[in-house]
Amino acid sequence: MLEDGQADAIEAFFETHTKTAFLWTVPLEIVQRKWIAVDWSRGYLGADLVSLSANLKEVFDL
């Protein structure tokens, strides 16, 4: 669960990274990998609480 402002910030980040890769480390791993945000959805839980779900795609340099 996120507050509305937190979800806004994450969505702004995803909007910037639909074509520009970002580095992220998968939980329980130690190596960063490159990802892009494919799509995401936002759900409202009430009282300024939000859920956010995202699909990320790993990208590779050629």
C-alpha positions as CSV (number, residue, x, y, z in Angstrom):
1,M,0.0,0.0,0.0
2,L,1.2,3.5,-0.9
3,E,0.0,7.0,-0.2
4,D,-1.3,8.9,-3.1
5,G,1.9,11.1,-3.4
6,Q,4.1,8.0,-3.4
7,A,2.2,6.4,-6.2
8,D,2.4,9.6,-8.2
9,A,6.2,9.7,-7.9
10,I,6.5,6.0,-8.9
11,E,4.1,6.5,-11.9
12,A,6.2,9.5,-13.0
13,F,9.3,7.4,-12.9
14,F,7.6,4.6,-14.9
15,E,6.4,7.2,-17.5
16,T,10.0,8.3,-17.9
17,H,11.3,4.8,-18.2
18,T,9.0,3.2,-20.9
19,K,11.9,3.5,-23.4
20,T,14.8,4.5,-21.2
21,A,16.2,1.6,-19.2
22,F,16.9,1.8,-15.5
23,L,18.9,-0.4,-13.2
24,W,17.1,-2.5,-10.6
25,T,18.2,-5.4,-8.4
26,V,15.7,-8.2,-8.1
27,P,15.0,-9.1,-4.4
28,L,17.4,-11.7,-3.1
29,E,19.8,-11.1,-5.9
30,I,23.0,-9.0,-5.9
31,V,23.4,-8.0,-9.5
32,Q,21.7,-5.0,-11.0
33,R,20.0,-5.5,-14.3
34,K,18.4,-3.2,-16.9
35,W,14.6,-2.8,-17.1
36,I,12.0,-0.8,-18.8
37,A,8.4,-0.2,-17.5
38,V,6.0,-1.9,-19.9
39,D,2.8,-1.1,-18.2
40,W,1.3,-0.5,-14.8
41,S,-2.0,-0.1,-13.1
42,R,-3.2,1.8,-10.0
43,G,-5.9,0.8,-7.7
44,Y,-7.6,2.9,-5.0
45,L,-8.0,1.3,-1.6
46,G,-9.7,4.3,0.1
47,A,-8.5,7.0,2.5
48,D,-5.6,8.1,0.2
49,L,-4.2,4.5,0.1
50,V,-3.2,3.2,-3.3
51,S,-2.0,-0.1,-4.8
52,L,0.3,-0.1,-7.8
53,S,1.2,-3.0,-10.0
54,A,3.8,-3.0,-12.8
55,N,5.1,-5.2,-15.5
56,L,8.8,-4.7,-16.1
57,K,10.8,-6.1,-19.1
58,E,14.5,-6.8,-18.8
59,V,16.5,-5.3,-21.6
60,F,19.9,-6.3,-22.9
61,D,22.6,-4.3,-24.7
62,L,23.5,-5.6,-28.1
